[in-house]
């Protein structure tokens, strides 16, 4: 059995998608994963990713965001 811990939850300003980040802690010392849930109307997209994938994804997003002009 796994335990879920909510890390963040927000609405995207353009498009209105609901984003939720959760930590999945598997029982008995199993691997911890990051769950990304995207809600678009009644449809959900769910990604369960490992720490290495989360780090790479996050770094790519931060690099892109840093290149964008302020206030945009």
N, C-alpha and C positions, 0 to 999 in steps of 0.2 A: 504494500500500500504506500502511496506517496502523499506528502503534505504539500499544499500550495501556500505560498506567501506572496501577497500582492506587493509589488515594488513601485508601480506608478500606473496611473490611469488618466487619460486625457482625450479631448476631442480635437481633431485636426481642423484648424480654422477654415481652410479651403477644402470643401468636399464633405466635411462633417463625419468622417470615419471615427469610430471609437477605437482607441489603442489602449491595450492593457499589457503590462509586463508583469510576469509572475515568476517566482523561483519555484522549481519543482524539487523537493527533497525526497528522494526515494528512501524507504525504510531500510534499516540494517546496513547503513554505510554505503548505500548505492550512489551512483553518479548524480550530481546536482546538474540540472538543466535550466535554461532560461526559456520560458514560454512567452511568445509574442502572439497576442490575439488581436486581430483586426476585424472590427464589425462594420459592415456596410449594409445598412438596412437590416434585413433578416438573415443575411449571409455572413458567416464567419470564416476567416482564414486563420489557421493556427500553425505556428512554427515552434518546434521544440529543438533548441540548439545547444551545443556544448560551449564551454567557456572560450575555446580557441576561435570558434566561428563567431561568437558574440563579440569578441575583441576585434577581429578583422572587420566585421560589419560596422561596429561602432567607430572604429578608427577611420574607415572610408567615409562614413557619414560626417564625422567631425571635420575631416579634411575638406570635404565639399562645402560645409557650412562656413568654415573659416575663409574660403575664397569668395563668398558672396558679399556684396556691398551691404553696409549697415542700413537697417531700416527697410530692407526689402523683403 
